[in-house]
Amino acid sequence: MVLGDLPDNLSVFVCAHVFADLGTAVSLARDKDDGALAAGCGCDFSQARVIGFGHLVGRFPELADLPDLAPGTYLERDATGAGWIRGAD
C-alpha cells in the first residue's frame, strides 16, 4: 500500500506554515498511539490546523507514491525535491 491509497478525507494535522502554503512539508509522521498523521515544515505545532489528506497530496504530489507509514514511523527530508528518509519513534 502507498500513501496515495489513503482516503482523501483522512484528517492530517499540519503546522500553520504548511496550512497557509508558506512552508514546505519536510516531515510526515503517523502517531504510534492513535495513527493520526501530522505534516510540518520544522516549526512547532502550537497553531496546528487540520486538512484532508487529499489537499496535502494535491500540494505535495510526491507523497502519493511513498509507502504507507506504520504507526510510530515518519518520513523526513531536507527540502522540497530532496529524498525522503524513513525513521521510527
Buried (B, 14 or more C-beta within 10 A) or exposed (E): EEBBEBEEEBEBBBBBBBBEEEBBBBBBBBBEEEEBBBBBBEEEEEEBEEBBBBBBBEBBEBBBEBEEBEBBBBBBBEEEEEEBEEEEE
